[in-house]
Amino acid sequence: MNQALETFISVYESRSFSIAAKELFVTQPTVSVRIEQLEKEMGTPLFVRKYRQEIIPTKAGDVLYRQAIRMRQLWRETQDEIRYVDDHHRRIIRLGFSQTLAVTTAPQFLMRAHEQLADFDWNITASNSEAISRLIDGKKLDMGIVEKPMLTDTSIVARKNIASDQLVRIGTPTGTWLIREPGSGIEHYTNLFFEEYDVIPEHTIVLNRNDLIMTLVQQGIGETVVSKSMLPAGMPYTALNPHFQRTLYFLYGLGLDKRTLETTYDLLINVIQQVYPD
C-alpha cells in the first residue's frame, strides 16, 4: 500500500509523529515529509499541529482515515487474490470462530487441517458471535462457527445447527460478576441467567476475552457463566437449568464453492464432535 497512506493511518491512530515513526521504523522527519506530501496532494491540511507535539485531525483527516482503512483492506484482499491466481488448486479460506470456540476448537482444527488439507491456507478471525456473523454477511469471511442464534440474510448466508454446549456457573460469590461484552454469545446467555435466577450483581467487570475471565475467576475475583468445555479438569462448577444448553451454529456464504465448503465442513464437524460429544 502507498507509504504515505500507511504513515497517515499510523499518525492518525497514535496522534503522534514520534510514535508513528517508531511503529514504522523510520525517522520522525520522514514521517513529517510524508504527511506534508499527502497534504499537498489532497490540497488541504490533515492535522492541526498544537503545542507540546499535540496533533488533532481535521475534518478532511477524518474522511481520509475512513477511506484509507478501506483502501488498506482492499489492497490486502487484492494481494491475497493475486497470490492464488496462478495456482488453481490452492485456496485461502477465511474462517471465523467465536471466542469460546477459538479456544476449544480452533487449535485442534488447524492442526488437523495442516495435516489433511495441504492445498488450503487459512485466515482465522476470533471475535464475538455478532461480529463473526456480520463479517460473513459482508463477505469478509467465508464461514464461521458461532454460539448465538443470529439473524442473517438468507440470500447470502446459510446456517446449520452442529452441536450443543452446556453452560455452567463458576467462581467465588463475592458479588462481582465477570461478563463478556455485548454481542457475545455468552453475554446473551448471562443476561438470561440473571433474569431466571433473579441475580442482581453488586459489581460487574466486562471483558472481551475468555482467558482473562478464567484468570480472574481462578484468582477469586468473582463469578461468571461459561461453557463447560472451557473448564480445566477438576475445576468445580454449578450446573444450570437444562435449557442453558446452547446450540452452536455453522455459518457460510452461499457463494462458496462446493469443494471448499464440503471439505472444510467435514473436518470441522469431526473436530466439533470430539470437543462437544453430547
Secondary structure, DSSP 8 states (H G I E B T S, - for coil): --HHHHHHHHHHHHT-HHHHHHHHTS-HHHHHHHHHHHHHHHTS-SEEE-GGG-EEE-HHHHHHHHHHHHHHHHHHHHHHHHHHTT-TT-EEEEEEEEHHHHHHTHHHHHHHHHHH-TTEEEEEEEE-HHHHHHHHHTTS-SEEEESS-----TTTEEEEEEEEEEEEEEE--SSEEEEE-TT-HHHHHHHHHHHHTT---SEEEEES-HHHHHHHHHTTS-EEEEEGGGS-TT---EE--TT-EEEEEEEEETTS-HHHHHHHHHHHHHHHHHHS--
